[in-house]
Amino acid sequence: MAAGIVAPHRRIRLLGLDAARGVALLGMMAVHSLVLVDDNGEATVAFTVAAGRSAALFAVLAGVGVALLTGRRRVGRADAAPVIATLLTRAVVIGAIGLALGYTDTEYAVVILPFYAVLFALAIPLVFLPTPVVAAVGVGAATLVPALLVQIADLLPEPMIVNPGFGDLLADPGAWLLELTVAGEFPALPWMAYLCAGLVVGRLRLDKIDVAATLLLVGTVLAVGAHLASHLLLQHAGGADRIQTVGSMSEEELGEILVFGQDGFDPVPTWWWLAIDAPHSSTTAGLFATIGSSLMVISVMLLAGHVTTRWIRPILQAIVVPLAAAGSMTLTLYVGHIWFINSSYDTYGPTTGYLLQVAAAVIIGFVVKYTTGRGPLEALTTAAANRARRAVTPVSGHS
């Protein structure tokens, strides 16, 4: 293959995954920037569509990215040191970038990057496992981990919901370990379900149309099935009443949780809590529902690359290509977004400010993709990871 030419099947995969990352980025920007509650106290369309699902999609795509970094297969013993160095370095760099944003106000956004860094560290043992075992770990993370946390709810710390800086982490590492793994907005232990789902998906032949179609079917079944199961268990099997009784909360209080979720993982100690599928609930129903919605987005973006109908293809390209441009440098654009909404430059109304950020993300994405090819923070992370990989890779001797 000539240098610089990307095979068509690989181009479809890369474009689709970048477009899915773009969807995740714009969704998180919407949650942070747009009005989420209308004048009647009801959730807006933006919140209903994007809240919880965008962050979950980011996490699933992190697993897909790990799969691509490791050659879409189980890592062998001979490659152990370079792979560990690569993933650990990425975790450290992403975590450091997240901690640098510790000054930001959680009223605008809880920074996901420190949690994301923990997920990269947790990915290290997973890459050495066969795909069926990774899937089993993911199911366990979505079922056993939330169940255990619900049973020890009285022992769990209350979520701090503060963006940590370097000083915070050094001052109380134990508290922040609990925040990042079990109690925070994006707790890494139950969120391993997303990581495992992405790792399994990333090892598939995503360039194949039948694989993408199967992902769409599986994702739809998971998303719809989890939501229906949640509704039946809570509203028709007595789950909501039991949660209210155990948690000493009113119907209105529980109703608000079911619509808007909570800040952090703060469960009521009853098995029925696992049936809640509200945004950022990190419960069994919530995890399966958002894994399903993530698979749906990924599969739709992949399937769009297979459409050849003359009048449909340009329309899809007009949607997918800008999304992929933004999605090709999500780390840089996400950090820019967090900085902007916490700065004095954000003087716009919610809708105007959001649309300006979307336009900036797409334009910057296009410019960078077709010039340097990689965003500055992506380049920094990759360079650090490559240096770490080289440092532990044995140099082949010459005969």
C-alpha positions as CSV (number, residue, x, y, z in Angstrom):
1,M,0.0,0.0,0.0
2,A,1.4,3.4,-0.9
3,A,2.4,5.6,1.9
4,G,-0.3,8.1,3.1
5,I,-3.1,6.0,1.6
6,V,-5.6,4.6,4.1
7,A,-7.4,1.5,3.1
8,P,-11.2,2.0,2.5
9,H,-12.3,-0.4,5.3
10,R,-9.9,1.3,7.8
11,R,-11.1,4.7,6.6
12,I,-14.7,3.8,7.4
13,R,-13.7,2.6,10.8
14,L,-11.6,5.6,11.7
15,L,-14.2,8.1,10.4
16,G,-17.0,6.4,12.2
17,L,-15.2,6.2,15.5
18,D,-14.1,9.8,15.3
19,A,-17.6,10.8,14.5
20,A,-18.9,9.0,17.6
21,R,-16.3,10.8,19.6
22,G,-17.6,14.0,18.1
23,V,-21.1,13.1,19.3
24,A,-19.8,12.5,22.8
25,L,-17.9,15.8,22.9
26,L,-20.9,17.9,21.6
27,G,-23.2,16.0,24.0
28,M,-21.0,16.8,27.0
29,M,-20.7,20.4,25.9
30,A,-24.5,20.6,25.7
31,V,-24.9,19.3,29.2
32,H,-22.4,21.9,30.5
33,S,-23.6,24.9,28.4
34,L,-27.3,24.7,27.6
35,V,-30.3,25.2,29.9
36,L,-31.2,21.9,31.4
37,V,-34.4,22.7,33.2
38,D,-37.3,24.6,31.6
39,D,-39.6,27.2,33.3
40,N,-41.8,24.5,34.6
41,G,-39.0,22.6,36.3
42,E,-39.0,19.9,33.7
43,A,-35.9,18.5,32.0
44,T,-35.1,20.0,28.6
45,V,-34.6,18.0,25.5
46,A,-30.9,18.6,25.6
47,F,-30.7,17.2,29.1
48,T,-32.9,14.2,28.3
49,V,-30.9,13.3,25.3
50,A,-27.3,14.0,26.4
51,A,-27.1,13.8,30.2
52,G,-25.3,10.6,31.3
53,R,-25.2,9.2,27.8
54,S,-22.5,11.5,26.5
55,A,-20.1,10.7,29.4
56,A,-20.8,7.0,29.0
57,L,-20.1,7.2,25.3
58,F,-16.7,8.8,26.1
59,A,-15.9,5.9,28.4
60,V,-16.9,3.2,26.0
61,L,-14.8,4.9,23.3
62,A,-11.9,4.9,25.7
63,G,-12.2,1.1,25.8
64,V,-12.3,1.1,22.0
65,G,-9.2,3.3,21.9
66,V,-7.4,0.9,24.2
67,A,-8.3,-2.0,21.9
68,L,-6.9,-0.1,18.9
69,L,-3.7,0.8,20.8
70,T,-3.1,-2.9,21.6
71,G,-3.7,-4.1,18.0
72,R,-7.3,-5.2,18.5
73,R,-6.2,-8.4,20.2
74,R,-5.2,-9.9,23.5
75,V,-1.7,-8.7,24.5
76,G,0.9,-11.4,24.8
77,R,3.6,-11.7,27.5
78,A,6.3,-10.5,25.1
79,D,4.5,-7.2,24.7
80,A,3.6,-6.7,28.3
81,A,6.1,-4.1,29.4
82,P,5.6,-1.7,26.4
83,V,1.8,-1.9,26.7
84,I,1.9,-1.3,30.4
85,A,4.2,1.6,30.0
86,T,2.0,3.1,27.2
87,L,-1.3,2.8,29.1
88,L,0.2,3.9,32.4
89,T,1.8,7.0,30.8
90,R,-1.4,7.9,29.1
91,A,-3.2,7.6,32.5
92,V,-0.6,9.9,34.2
93,V,-0.7,12.5,31.4
94,I,-4.5,12.6,31.2
95,G,-4.8,12.7,35.0
96,A,-2.3,15.6,35.2
97,I,-4.3,17.5,32.6
98,G,-7.4,16.9,34.6
99,L,-5.8,18.0,37.8
100,A,-4.6,21.2,36.1
101,L,-8.3,22.0,35.6
102,G,-8.9,21.6,39.3
103,Y,-9.5,25.3,39.6
104,T,-12.8,25.1,37.6
105,D,-16.2,25.4,39.1
106,T,-18.3,22.1,39.3
107,E,-21.4,24.3,38.9
108,Y,-20.4,24.4,35.3
109,A,-18.8,21.0,34.9
110,V,-17.3,18.1,36.8
111,V,-14.1,17.4,35.0
112,I,-14.1,13.8,33.8
113,L,-10.4,13.5,33.1
114,P,-9.1,12.3,36.5
115,F,-11.7,9.5,36.5
116,Y,-10.8,8.8,32.9
117,A,-7.1,8.4,34.0
118,V,-8.1,5.8,36.6
119,L,-10.0,3.9,33.9
120,F,-6.8,3.8,31.7
121,A,-4.9,2.4,34.7
122,L,-7.6,-0.2,35.3
123,A,-7.4,-1.2,31.6
124,I,-3.9,-2.6,32.1
125,P,-4.9,-6.0,33.4
126,L,-7.8,-6.2,31.0
127,V,-5.7,-6.1,27.8
128,F,-4.1,-9.4,28.8
129,L,-7.4,-11.2,29.0
130,P,-9.3,-13.1,26.3
131,T,-12.3,-11.2,24.9
132,P,-14.9,-13.5,26.5
133,V,-13.3,-12.9,29.9
134,V,-13.2,-9.1,29.3
135,A,-17.0,-9.3,28.6
136,A,-17.5,-11.3,31.8
137,V,-15.6,-8.7,33.8
138,G,-17.7,-6.0,32.2
139,V,-21.0,-7.8,33.2
140,G,-19.6,-8.2,36.7
141,A,-18.7,-4.5,36.9
142,A,-22.3,-3.6,35.8
143,T,-24.0,-6.0,38.2
144,L,-21.8,-7.2,41.2
145,V,-20.0,-3.9,41.8
146,P,-23.1,-1.7,42.1
147,A,-24.8,-4.4,44.1
148,L,-21.9,-4.5,46.6
149,L,-21.8,-0.7,46.8
150,V,-25.5,-0.6,47.5
151,Q,-25.1,-3.1,50.3
152,I,-22.3,-1.0,52.0
153,A,-24.0,2.3,51.2
154,D,-23.9,3.4,54.8
155,L,-20.1,2.9,54.8
156,L,-19.5,4.9,51.6
157,P,-18.3,8.5,51.9
158,E,-20.6,11.2,50.6
159,P,-19.5,12.4,47.1
160,M,-17.4,15.5,47.3
161,I,-18.2,16.7,43.8
162,V,-15.2,19.0,43.7
163,N,-12.7,19.2,40.8
164,P,-9.5,18.1,42.4
165,G,-6.2,19.9,41.9
166,F,-2.7,18.5,42.5
167,G,-2.7,19.9,46.1
168,D,-6.1,18.2,46.9
169,L,-4.8,14.8,45.8
170,L,-1.6,15.2,47.9
171,A,-3.5,16.5,50.9
172,D,-5.9,13.6,51.2
173,P,-5.1,10.8,48.7
174,G,-7.4,8.2,50.5
175,A,-10.5,10.4,50.2
176,W,-9.8,11.1,46.6
177,L,-9.1,7.4,45.8
178,L,-12.6,6.7,47.1
179,E,-14.1,9.6,45.1
180,L,-12.5,8.6,41.9
181,T,-13.3,4.9,42.2
182,V,-16.7,4.5,44.0
183,A,-18.3,7.8,45.1
184,G,-17.7,10.5,42.5
185,E,-19.6,11.6,39.5
186,F,-17.9,9.1,37.2
187,P,-16.8,6.3,39.6
188,A,-14.2,4.1,38.0
189,L,-15.1,0.7,39.4
190,P,-18.7,0.5,38.1
191,W,-17.6,2.4,35.1
192,M,-15.3,-0.5,34.2
193,A,-18.4,-1.8,32.5
194,Y,-18.1,0.9,29.9
195,L,-14.3,0.2,29.5
196,C,-14.9,-3.5,29.0
197,A,-17.7,-2.9,26.5
198,G,-15.4,-0.7,24.5
199,L,-12.6,-3.1,24.7
200,V,-14.8,-5.9,23.4
201,V,-16.2,-3.7,20.6
202,G,-12.7,-2.5,19.6
203,R,-11.5,-6.0,19.0
204,L,-14.3,-6.6,16.5
205,R,-14.0,-6.1,12.7
206,L,-15.7,-2.7,12.9
207,D,-15.2,-2.1,9.1
208,K,-17.7,-4.9,8.4
209,I,-21.2,-3.8,7.8
210,D,-22.7,-6.9,9.4
211,V,-20.7,-6.2,12.6
212,A,-21.9,-2.6,12.7
213,A,-25.5,-3.8,12.1
214,T,-25.2,-6.3,14.9
215,L,-23.9,-3.7,17.3
216,L,-26.9,-1.5,16.5
217,L,-29.3,-4.4,17.3
218,V,-27.5,-5.3,20.5
219,G,-27.3,-1.6,21.6
220,T,-31.0,-1.1,20.9
221,V,-32.0,-4.2,22.9
222,L,-29.8,-3.1,25.8
223,A,-30.9,0.5,25.9
224,V,-34.6,-0.2,25.4
225,G,-34.6,-3.3,27.5
226,A,-32.9,-1.7,30.5
227,H,-35.2,1.3,30.4
228,L,-38.3,-0.9,30.3
229,A,-37.0,-3.2,33.0
230,S,-36.3,-0.1,35.2
231,H,-39.8,1.2,34.6
232,L,-41.5,-2.1,35.4
233,L,-39.4,-2.7,38.5
234,L,-39.8,0.7,39.9
235,Q,-43.4,1.7,38.9
236,H,-45.2,-1.7,38.8
237,A,-43.2,-4.0,41.1
238,G,-43.0,-1.8,44.1
239,G,-39.4,-0.7,43.7
240,A,-40.1,3.1,43.9
241,D,-42.2,2.6,47.1
242,R,-39.4,0.6,48.7
243,I,-36.7,3.1,47.9
244,Q,-38.9,5.9,49.4
245,T,-39.4,3.9,52.6
246,V,-35.8,2.9,53.0
247,G,-34.4,6.2,52.0
248,S,-37.0,8.2,54.0
249,M,-37.7,10.4,50.9
250,S,-40.9,11.8,49.4
251,E,-42.3,10.8,46.1
252,E,-41.2,14.2,44.7
253,E,-37.6,13.7,45.9
254,L,-37.4,10.3,44.3
255,G,-39.1,11.6,41.1
256,E,-36.4,14.3,40.8
257,I,-33.7,11.6,41.2
258,L,-35.3,9.5,38.5
259,V,-35.3,12.4,36.0
260,F,-32.1,14.3,36.9
261,G,-30.0,11.7,38.6
262,Q,-27.6,12.5,41.5
263,D,-24.3,14.2,41.8
264,G,-22.1,11.2,42.6
265,F,-22.9,7.6,43.6
266,D,-25.0,8.1,46.8
267,P,-27.4,5.0,46.9
268,V,-30.2,4.1,49.2
269,P,-29.3,0.6,50.8
270,T,-31.8,-1.5,49.0
271,W,-31.5,-3.8,46.0
272,W,-34.3,-1.8,44.3
273,W,-31.8,1.1,43.8
274,L,-30.1,-1.0,41.1
275,A,-33.2,-0.5,38.9
276,I,-32.8,3.2,38.6
277,D,-31.5,4.3,35.2
278,A,-31.2,8.1,35.8
279,P,-28.2,10.1,34.4
280,H,-24.9,9.2,36.1
281,S,-26.7,6.7,38.3
282,S,-23.9,4.1,37.9
283,T,-26.5,1.4,38.7
284,T,-27.0,-1.9,36.9
285,A,-30.0,-0.5,34.9
286,G,-28.2,2.8,34.2
287,L,-25.0,1.1,33.1
288,F,-26.7,-1.3,30.7
289,A,-28.9,1.4,29.3
290,T,-26.0,3.8,28.5
291,I,-23.8,1.0,27.2
292,G,-26.7,0.3,24.8
293,S,-27.1,3.9,23.7
294,S,-23.3,4.1,23.2
295,L,-23.3,1.1,21.0
296,M,-26.1,2.6,19.0
297,V,-24.2,5.8,18.3
298,I,-21.0,4.0,17.4
299,S,-22.9,1.6,15.1
300,V,-24.8,4.4,13.3
301,M,-21.6,6.3,12.7
302,L,-20.0,3.2,11.3
303,L,-23.0,2.3,9.1
304,A,-23.0,5.8,7.7
305,G,-19.7,5.0,6.0
306,H,-21.2,2.1,4.1
307,V,-24.1,4.1,2.5
308,T,-23.5,4.4,-1.2
309,T,-26.9,5.7,-2.4
310,R,-26.1,8.8,-4.4
311,W,-28.5,11.3,-2.9
312,I,-28.2,10.0,0.7
313,R,-24.4,9.7,1.0
314,P,-23.7,13.5,0.6
315,I,-26.2,14.2,3.4
316,L,-24.6,11.7,5.7
317,Q,-21.2,13.0,4.9
318,A,-22.3,16.6,5.7
319,I,-23.1,15.2,9.2
320,V,-20.4,12.7,9.9
321,V,-17.4,14.5,8.5
322,P,-17.8,17.6,10.8
323,L,-18.4,15.3,13.7
324,A,-15.3,13.4,12.9
325,A,-13.3,16.6,12.6
326,A,-14.2,17.6,16.1
327,G,-13.9,14.0,17.4
328,S,-10.4,13.6,16.1
329,M,-9.0,15.9,18.9
330,T,-11.5,15.5,21.7
331,L,-9.0,15.9,24.5
332,T,-7.8,19.3,23.4
333,L,-11.3,20.5,22.5
334,Y,-12.8,19.2,25.8
335,V,-10.1,21.1,27.8
336,G,-10.7,24.2,25.7
337,H,-14.4,23.9,26.4
338,I,-13.9,23.5,30.2
339,W,-11.6,26.5,30.2
340,F,-14.0,28.6,28.2
341,I,-17.1,28.0,30.3
342,N,-15.1,28.9,33.4
343,S,-13.6,32.0,31.9
344,S,-14.8,35.6,31.7
345,Y,-15.0,35.2,27.9
346,D,-18.2,33.2,28.2
347,T,-20.6,36.1,28.2
348,Y,-23.1,34.6,25.8
349,G,-26.5,33.1,26.4
350,P,-26.7,29.3,26.7
351,T,-27.8,28.6,23.1
352,T,-25.5,31.2,21.4
353,G,-22.6,30.1,23.6
354,Y,-23.1,26.5,22.8
355,L,-23.5,27.0,19.0
356,L,-20.3,29.1,19.0
357,Q,-18.4,26.3,20.8
358,V,-19.7,23.7,18.3
359,A,-18.6,25.9,15.4
360,A,-15.2,26.4,17.0
361,A,-14.8,22.7,17.6
362,V,-15.6,21.8,14.0
363,I,-13.5,24.5,12.5
364,I,-10.5,23.8,14.7
365,G,-10.9,20.1,14.2
366,F,-10.8,20.6,10.4
367,V,-7.8,22.9,10.5
368,V,-5.8,20.6,12.8
369,K,-6.8,17.4,11.1
370,Y,-5.6,18.6,7.7
371,T,-2.5,20.4,8.9
372,T,-0.7,18.9,11.9
373,G,-3.1,16.0,11.9
374,R,-3.3,15.8,15.7
375,G,-4.3,18.2,18.5
376,P,-1.7,19.6,20.9
377,L,-2.8,17.6,23.9
378,E,-3.2,14.5,21.8
379,A,0.3,15.0,20.5
380,L,1.6,15.5,24.0
381,T,-0.1,12.3,25.3
382,T,1.1,10.2,22.4
383,A,4.7,11.5,22.5
384,A,4.9,10.7,26.3
385,A,3.4,7.3,25.8
386,N,5.7,6.5,22.8
387,R,8.8,7.6,24.8
388,A,7.7,5.3,27.7
389,R,7.1,2.4,25.3
390,R,10.6,2.9,23.8
391,A,12.2,3.1,27.2
392,V,11.0,-0.4,28.1
393,T,11.2,-2.1,24.7
394,P,14.4,-4.3,24.4
395,V,16.7,-3.3,21.5
396,S,17.1,-6.1,19.1
397,G,20.7,-7.3,18.8
398,H,22.6,-7.7,15.6
399,S,24.2,-11.0,14.6
